Amino acid sequence: MASADYFARARREAAQRALGGQLLRKFGESLGRLLTRARHRSG
């Protein structure tokens, strides 16, 4: 019984981690775009 609960929790944590990774990647891409745009403007 405990194994089913453990697997459910592990699956939920893995899903949250994957979602966080996607958000972090999108945030990093947009941040990099902003930085390159600012660098071109200043240079």
Stockholm file with secondary structure:
# STOCKHOLM 1.0

chainA/1-43         MASADYFARARREAAQRALGGQLLRKFGESLGRLLTRARHRSG
#=GR chainA/1-43 SS CHHHHHHHHHHHHHHHHHHHHHHHHHHHHHHHHHHHHHHHHHC
#=GC SS_cons        CHHHHHHHHHHHHHHHHHHHHHHHHHHHHHHHHHHHHHHHHHC
//
